[in-house]
């Protein structure tokens, strides 16, 4: 995790951070290294507060690397009457696009107009007028069938007569989290992955810190803080149970498919209400592939285990694609990979998971502040709400503001090809020039079949707190879901770039490879079936 320093390895930075964690009394200790925790850390650090963050697994291990990758205003929440959520979301979306345009990219959405199907073009147009008003700019239009044929060749749901087009945005969610954490570190925050918050330290009946454990060594320590903020996502209720609080979350699973772009080439996000149940589904171009999502189901499995897609979810998502593009005849055999995440939605008693409220809540219980719910787009708003509650306990003044999350991206020399400059700006922002300095021969080429630079592997291995191979291939880069077999057709070159930088001897490397292959097979491939093996299944 940045700031990048060519003189300091990730291992040395981690050792230093662990030592400091127990030496300082922190203003704020954040539990959870997803986008919510990262946003808290960033907002506290830029105000000069002493802030530390611990994550029991890897940064963005949970929902923050397994989302639909959309930075959107939540158009569907207008239908549910969640106007405040939508208003905050569209404004935060625009703020992020302005500050980090390489990372938060505009994405066009297309919704076919077919008789008897929801939403109707008229009602959708009215909703989008309100949506655009909230964003402060008009960004939707209706086009006829002839224009649809040019914009989205092959789109042919029954009765197609035109389409409504509007704009939102997309990102790499894991990279967004990593960049926000890098900004926080640059302002003095200490952030550590693979450090578990084991139990609260109670002082005068209130939480005054946490007993923590370094998962990599098993060593424990006590960390003192004036305020502890629980941003553990789907694990938030587990943290709260340590002080006797009752559960309040409804874990919901969202699952996705990845298809080769050549097999489903779309320039727009094709959005629809699923013909089986009227739920919103979409597919769109992302990182050189086509991403298909999402489901919305109560997740009843152990949340400490990786979530996985089910065969029923695979069939459900494929049916949505083939409803819109019947000529594609997409099947499970076309799928490159799958992924599933668990959303920490606050339980409001809704019978339909899709109608459960997505608004976040912030509560204080025995000195522990918990922030959960919400959306990827609104992480900054969530952070400010939590810090406003924390400030009096710390003795700090707090004022909500529009301060930038991101510093401007570093300017790279003109000799660096434009696509590479854009890519490095997106991945590293203000650290892009130092990342480029790590490159050696061939590093600025892309991994075949992806937009990923080989350099990204080198930078991650050297500087970004990689403890396991899945940290490197599923979160620092996304090769594990962008390529068949978890990207391990490129094992030789990955090993040559990364093994030395990670300090892994041969036995450790082979152990990590075995662990990674098992992980991909169990949680990122298609569910077991009697069908012939597909490209997604690991040999």
C-alpha positions in Angstrom: 0.0 0.0 0.0 1.4 3.4 -0.9 3.1 5.7 -0.4 5.6 3.8 -2.7 9.2 4.0 -1.5 11.8 2.3 -3.6 14.0 2.1 -0.5 11.5 0.3 1.7 10.0 -3.1 1.0 6.4 -4.0 2.0 7.8 -6.4 4.6 9.8 -3.6 6.2 6.9 -1.2 6.1 4.7 -3.9 7.7 7.1 -4.5 10.6 7.4 -0.8 11.3 3.6 -0.4 11.2 3.1 -3.3 13.6 5.5 -1.8 16.1 3.9 1.6 16.0 0.4 0.2 16.4 0.9 -0.8 20.0 3.1 2.2 20.9 0.6 5.0 20.1 -2.7 5.9 21.7 -4.8 6.5 18.6 -7.6 9.0 18.2 -9.4 6.5 16.0 -8.8 2.7 15.5 -10.8 1.4 12.5 -11.7 -2.2 12.2 -12.2 -3.3 8.6 -10.1 -2.7 5.4 -12.9 -2.5 2.8 -14.0 0.8 1.2 -15.9 1.9 4.3 -12.9 1.5 6.5 -10.6 3.0 3.9 -12.9 6.1 3.6 -12.9 6.5 7.4 -9.1 6.3 7.5 -8.7 8.8 4.7 -11.1 11.3 6.2 -9.6 11.1 9.6 -6.0 11.3 8.4 -6.5 14.3 6.1 -7.8 16.2 9.2 -4.6 15.4 11.1 -6.1 12.8 13.4 -4.0 9.9 14.6 -5.7 7.0 12.9 -4.9 3.3 12.4 -6.7 0.6 10.5 -6.6 -3.2 10.9 -8.1 -5.8 8.6 -8.3 -9.5 9.5 -7.7 -10.7 6.0 -6.6 -8.7 3.0 -7.6 -5.2 2.1 -10.9 -5.3 0.1 -11.1 -9.1 0.7 -14.9 -8.9 1.3 -17.6 -7.0 -0.7 -15.1 -4.3 -1.7 -13.5 -6.6 -4.3 -16.7 -8.5 -5.2 -19.1 -5.7 -6.0 -20.7 -5.0 -9.4 -17.9 -2.4 -9.9 -20.4 0.4 -10.5 -20.1 3.9 -9.0 -23.7 4.9 -9.6 -26.5 7.0 -8.1 -28.9 4.1 -7.6 -31.5 4.8 -10.2 -33.6 1.9 -8.9 -33.7 3.4 -5.4 -35.9 6.2 -6.7 -38.6 3.6 -7.3 -38.3 2.5 -3.7 -38.6 6.2 -2.5 -35.0 6.4 -1.3 -34.5 9.9 -2.7 -31.9 10.9 -0.1 -29.7 7.9 -0.9 -30.0 8.6 -4.6 -29.2 12.3 -4.2 -26.1 11.7 -2.1 -25.0 8.9 -4.5 -25.2 11.0 -7.8 -23.3 13.8 -6.2 -20.6 11.6 -4.8 -20.4 9.8 -8.1 -19.6 13.1 -9.9 -17.2 14.1 -7.2 -15.2 10.9 -7.6 -15.3 11.1 -11.4 -13.9 14.7 -11.2 -11.1 13.7 -8.8 -10.0 10.4 -10.2 -11.2 10.3 -13.9 -8.8 7.5 -14.9 -10.1 5.2 -12.1 -13.8 6.3 -12.1 -14.9 6.0 -15.7 -18.1 7.0 -17.4 -20.3 4.1 -18.5 -23.3 4.4 -20.8 -26.3 2.3 -19.8 -29.0 1.1 -22.3 -32.5 -0.1 -21.3 -34.5 -1.7 -24.1 -38.1 -0.4 -24.6 -40.4 -3.4 -25.2 -44.2 -3.5 -24.8 -45.5 -4.9 -21.6 -42.0 -4.8 -19.9 -41.0 -2.7 -17.0 -39.8 0.0 -16.8 -41.8 1.7 -19.5 -40.0 4.3 -21.5 -42.2 7.1 -20.2 -41.9 6.3 -16.5 -38.1 5.7 -17.0 -37.8 9.0 -18.7 -39.4 10.8 -15.8 -37.2 9.0 -13.3 -34.1 9.9 -15.3 -35.2 13.5 -15.5 -35.1 13.6 -11.7 -31.9 11.6 -11.7 -30.2 14.1 -14.0 -31.6 17.1 -12.0 -29.9 15.6 -8.9 -26.6 15.3 -10.8 -26.9 18.8 -12.2 -26.6 17.8 -15.9 -28.8 16.1 -18.5 -27.4 12.7 -19.5 -30.2 10.6 -20.9 -32.0 10.2 -24.2 -34.5 8.0 -26.0 -33.4 6.4 -29.3 -35.4 4.4 -31.9 -34.9 0.9 -33.1 -32.6 1.9 -36.0 -30.2 3.6 -33.6 -30.3 0.6 -31.2 -29.2 -1.6 -34.0 -26.1 0.6 -34.5 -25.4 1.1 -30.8 -25.9 -2.4 -29.6 -25.8 -4.9 -32.5 -27.5 -8.2 -31.6 -29.8 -6.7 -29.0 -33.2 -8.2 -29.8 -35.5 -8.8 -26.9 -39.0 -9.6 -28.0 -40.9 -6.5 -29.2 -37.9 -4.2 -29.2 -38.9 -0.7 -30.4 -36.2 1.6 -29.0 -34.2 2.2 -25.9 -33.4 4.7 -23.2 -29.7 5.6 -22.7 -28.2 7.2 -19.6 -24.9 7.5 -17.9 -23.4 6.4 -14.7 -19.8 5.2 -13.9 -17.7 2.1 -13.2 -14.4 1.4 -11.5 -12.1 -1.4 -10.2 -13.5 -1.6 -6.6 -10.5 -3.3 -5.1 -8.2 -0.7 -6.7 -10.4 2.1 -5.4 -10.0 0.8 -1.9 -6.2 0.5 -2.2 -5.9 4.0 -3.6 -8.0 5.5 -0.8 -5.8 3.7 1.7 -2.7 5.0 0.0 -4.0 8.5 0.3 -4.6 7.9 4.0 -1.1 6.6 4.5 0.4 9.6 2.8 -1.3 11.7 5.5 0.2 9.6 8.3 -2.3 6.8 8.8 -1.1 3.3 9.8 -2.9 0.5 7.9 -2.4 -3.2 8.3 -3.9 -6.3 6.7 -3.9 -9.7 8.3 -4.3 -8.2 11.7 -7.4 -9.4 13.6 -9.3 -7.4 16.2 -9.8 -10.1 18.8 -11.6 -8.4 21.7 -12.4 -5.0 23.1 -10.5 -3.3 25.9 -13.1 -1.9 28.2 -12.3 1.2 30.2 -14.9 2.6 32.6 -17.7 0.6 30.8 -16.7 1.9 27.3 -14.5 0.5 24.6 -11.1 2.0 24.9 -9.1 -0.1 22.3 -8.8 -3.6 21.0 -6.7 -6.7 21.6 -5.3 -7.6 18.2 -3.5 -10.5 16.7 -1.0 -10.5 13.8 -2.5 -13.4 11.8 0.9 -14.0 10.0 2.8 -14.7 13.2 0.1 -15.3 15.9 1.5 -12.5 18.1 -0.9 -10.4 20.1 -0.9 -6.9 21.3 -3.1 -4.2 22.9 -4.0 -1.2 20.9 -5.4 1.9 22.7 -7.7 4.3 21.0 -10.1 7.1 22.1 -12.6 5.8 19.6 -12.9 2.4 17.9 -15.0 2.4 14.7 -16.4 -0.9 13.5 -16.4 -0.9 9.7 -16.2 -4.6 9.3 -18.9 -4.9 6.7 -20.7 -8.3 6.8 -18.6 -9.1 10.0 -19.8 -6.0 11.9 -22.3 -8.0 14.0 -19.5 -10.3 15.1 -17.5 -7.3 16.4 -20.7 -5.9 18.0 -21.4 -9.2 19.7 -18.2 -8.7 21.8 -20.0 -5.9 23.7 -23.3 -7.8 23.9 -25.2 -6.1 21.0 -27.8 -8.0 19.1 -27.4 -8.7 15.3 -28.8 -6.1 12.9 -27.5 -7.1 9.5 -29.0 -9.1 6.7 -26.2 -10.6 4.7 -27.1 -10.7 1.0 -25.1 -12.5 -1.7 -24.5 -10.9 -5.0 -23.0 -13.2 -7.7 -21.4 -12.4 -11.1 -20.2 -14.1 -14.2 -17.2 -13.0 -16.4 -17.4 -13.8 -20.1 -14.8 -13.1 -22.8 -15.5 -9.8 -24.5 -15.3 -11.4 -27.9 -18.1 -13.8 -26.9 -20.4 -11.0 -25.7 -19.1 -7.7 -27.2 -21.0 -4.8 -25.7 -20.0 -1.1 -25.6 -23.0 -0.2 -23.4 -24.1 -1.6 -20.1 -27.2 -3.5 -21.2 -29.6 -3.2 -18.2 -33.0 -5.0 -17.8 -35.5 -6.2 -15.4 -35.1 -10.0 -15.4 -38.1 -11.7 -17.2 -38.4 -14.2 -14.4 -38.8 -11.9 -11.4 -38.4 -8.3 -12.4 -35.1 -7.8 -10.7 -32.5 -5.5 -12.2 -29.7 -7.3 -14.1 -27.0 -5.8 -16.3 -23.9 -6.7 -18.3 -21.2 -4.3 -19.4 -17.5 -4.1 -20.6 -15.0 -4.1 -17.8 -11.2 -4.5 -17.8 -11.3 -6.2 -21.3 -14.1 -8.7 -20.4 -17.8 -8.6 -20.1 -19.1 -8.6 -16.5 -22.6 -10.0 -15.9 -24.5 -9.4 -12.6 -26.0 -9.5 -10.2 -28.1 -11.7 -8.0 -29.5 -10.7 -4.6 -30.1 -13.5 -2.2 -30.1 -14.1 1.5 -26.7 -15.6 2.3 -27.0 -18.2 5.0 -23.5 -19.8 4.8 -20.7 -19.0 7.2 -19.4 -15.6 6.3 -15.9 -16.6 7.3 -15.9 -18.8 4.2 -15.5 -17.4 0.7 -18.9 -16.9 -0.9 -19.5 -18.8 -4.1 -22.1 -18.7 -6.9 -24.6 -21.5 -7.2 -25.7 -23.3 -10.4 -29.2 -21.7 -10.1 -27.5 -18.2 -10.1 -25.5 -19.1 -13.1 -28.6 -20.2 -15.0 -30.5 -17.1 -13.8 -27.8 -14.7 -15.1 -27.4 -16.5 -18.4 -31.1 -16.3 -19.0 -31.0 -12.6 -18.6 -28.2 -12.3 -21.2 -29.9 -14.6 -23.7 -33.2 -12.7 -23.2 -31.6 -9.6 -24.6 -29.2 -11.2 -27.0 -30.9 -14.4 -28.2 -28.4 -14.8 -31.0 -25.5 -15.0 -28.6 -26.7 -18.3 -27.1 -24.3 -17.8 -24.2 -23.8 -21.0 -22.1 -21.9 -21.9 -19.0 -19.2 -23.3 -21.2 -18.4 -19.7 -22.3 -17.8 -18.4 -18.8 -14.2 -17.5 -17.8 -14.8 -17.1 -14.1 -17.3 -16.3 -11.4 -17.3 -14.4 -8.1 -19.7 -13.7 -5.3 -19.7 -11.3 -2.4 -21.8 -10.7 0.7 -23.3 -7.2 1.2 -23.7 -5.9 4.7 -27.3 -4.7 4.4 -29.1 -3.5 7.5 -32.1 -5.7 8.1 -35.3 -3.6 7.7 -37.7 -6.6 7.6 -38.3 -6.5 3.8 -39.5 -9.8 2.5 -37.7 -9.4 -0.8 -33.9 -9.1 -0.5 -33.9 -6.7 -3.5 -36.1 -4.3 -1.7 -34.0 -4.2 1.5 -32.9 -0.6 2.2 -29.3 0.3 1.0 -29.0 3.4 3.2 -26.2 3.2 5.8 -26.5 3.6 9.5 -24.1 4.9 12.2 -24.7 3.9 15.8 -22.7 4.1 19.1 -22.9 1.3 21.7 -20.7 1.3 24.8 -18.2 3.5 23.1 -18.0 1.4 19.9 -19.2 3.2 16.8 -20.5 1.0 14.0 -21.0 2.1 10.4 -22.5 -0.3 8.0 -24.9 -0.6 5.0 -24.6 2.0 2.3 -23.0 1.7 -1.2 -19.6 1.8 -2.8 -20.3 5.2 -4.1 -21.1 6.9 -0.8 -18.1 5.8 1.2 -17.0 9.4 1.9 -20.4 10.4 3.2 -20.5 7.4 5.4 -17.1 8.2 6.8 -18.0 11.8 7.6 -21.2 10.7 9.4 -19.2 8.3 11.6 -16.4 10.9 12.3 -19.0 13.5 13.3 -20.2 11.1 16.0 -16.7 10.2 17.0 -15.3 13.8 17.3 -16.8 14.8 20.7 -15.4 11.6 22.2 -12.0 12.4 20.9 -12.2 16.1 21.8 -11.8 17.1 18.2 -13.6 19.7 16.2 -15.3 18.2 13.2 -16.9 20.0 10.2 -18.3 18.3 7.1 -16.6 19.5 4.0 -15.9 18.7 0.4 -12.2 18.1 0.7 -10.7 15.9 -2.0 -10.3 12.2 -1.4 -7.6 12.0 -4.1 -4.6 14.1 -4.8 -4.0 14.8 -8.5 -2.4 12.0 -10.5 1.3 12.3 -11.1 2.3 13.7 -14.5 4.2 11.1 -16.5 6.7 11.9 -19.3 5.4 12.2 -22.8 7.6 9.3 -23.9 5.4 6.9 -21.9 2.6 5.8 -24.3 -0.7 7.4 -23.6 -2.6 4.2 -22.7 0.1 3.4 -20.2 -0.1 6.9 -18.7 -3.8 6.5 -18.3 -3.4 3.0 -16.8 -0.8 4.1 -14.3 -2.8 7.2 -13.4 -5.8 4.9 -12.6 -3.9 2.4 -10.6 -1.6 4.6 -8.6 -2.7 8.3 -8.8 -0.2 10.6 -7.1 2.2 7.7 -7.0 2.1 6.9 -10.7 5.6 8.2 -11.5 7.2 6.2 -8.7 5.3 3.1 -9.9 6.7 3.7 -13.4 10.2 3.9 -12.0 9.9 0.3 -10.9 9.5 -0.9 -14.6 12.1 -3.0 -16.3 12.1 -4.4 -19.8 8.7 -5.7 -20.9 6.9 -4.4 -17.8 4.9 -1.8 -19.7 3.4 -4.5 -21.9 -0.1 -5.9 -21.1 -0.8 -9.4 -19.9 -2.3 -11.1 -23.0 -6.1 -10.9 -23.0 -6.3 -8.1 -20.4 -5.6 -4.4 -19.8 -3.3 -5.3 -16.9 0.4 -4.2 -17.2 3.1 -6.7 -16.1 4.4 -3.8 -14.1 1.3 -4.0 -11.8 2.5 -7.4 -10.5 6.0 -6.1 -9.8 4.7 -3.0 -7.9 2.2 -5.1 -5.9 4.8 -7.6 -4.9 7.4 -5.0 -3.9 5.2 -2.4 -2.1 1.6 -3.4 -1.6 1.5 -5.7 1.5 0.9 -9.0 -0.4 0.8 -11.9 2.0 -0.7 -14.5 -0.2 -0.9 -15.2 -3.9 -4.6 -14.4 -4.0 -3.9 -10.9 -2.7 -1.7 -10.4 -5.7 -3.9 -12.0 -8.4 -7.5 -11.3 -7.1 -7.2 -7.8 -5.5 -3.9 -5.9 -6.3 -4.5 -7.1 -9.9 -7.6 -8.8 -11.2 -5.9 -11.5 -13.3 -7.6 -14.2 -11.2 -11.0 -13.4 -12.6 -10.1 -11.8 -15.9 -8.4 -15.0 -17.2 -9.3 -18.6 -17.3 -7.7 -20.9 -14.7 -7.1 -18.0 -12.4 -4.5 -16.5 -14.8 -2.0 -19.4 -14.1 -1.3 -20.0 -17.8 1.2 -17.3 -17.1 2.7 -18.9 -14.0 6.3 -18.8 -15.2 6.4 -15.1 -15.8 4.4 -14.3 -12.6 6.8 -16.3 -10.6 9.8 -14.6 -12.3 8.5 -11.2 -11.5 7.1 -11.8 -8.0 8.9 -14.6 -6.1 12.0 -12.7 -5.3 10.2 -9.5 -4.4 7.9 -11.4 -2.0 10.9 -13.2 -0.4 9.3 -16.6 -1.0 11.6 -19.7 -1.2 10.6 -22.4 -3.6 8.6 -24.4 -1.1 6.6 -21.4 -0.1 5.9 -20.6 -3.7 4.6 -24.1 -4.4 2.5 -24.0 -1.3 1.0 -20.7 -2.3 0.3 -22.0 -5.8 -1.5 -25.1 -4.4 -3.5 -22.9 -2.1 -4.5 -20.5 -4.9 -5.5 -23.2 -7.3 -7.8 -24.7 -4.7 -9.3 -21.3 -4.0 -10.0 -20.6 -7.6 -11.5 -24.1 -8.2 -13.8 -23.8 -5.1 -14.9 -20.2 -5.3 -14.2 -18.6 -8.7 -15.0 -21.4 -11.1 -18.4 -22.7 -12.1 -20.2 -24.8 -9.5 -19.8 -28.6 -9.9 -21.9 -30.0 -12.7 -22.2 -33.0 -14.8 -21.5 -30.9 -17.9 -18.1 -31.1 -19.7 -15.4 -28.9 -18.0 -15.3 -25.3 -19.1 -12.5 -22.8 -19.5 -13.3 -21.5 -16.0 -12.4 -24.8 -14.3 -8.9 -25.1 -13.0 -6.8 -28.0 -14.4 
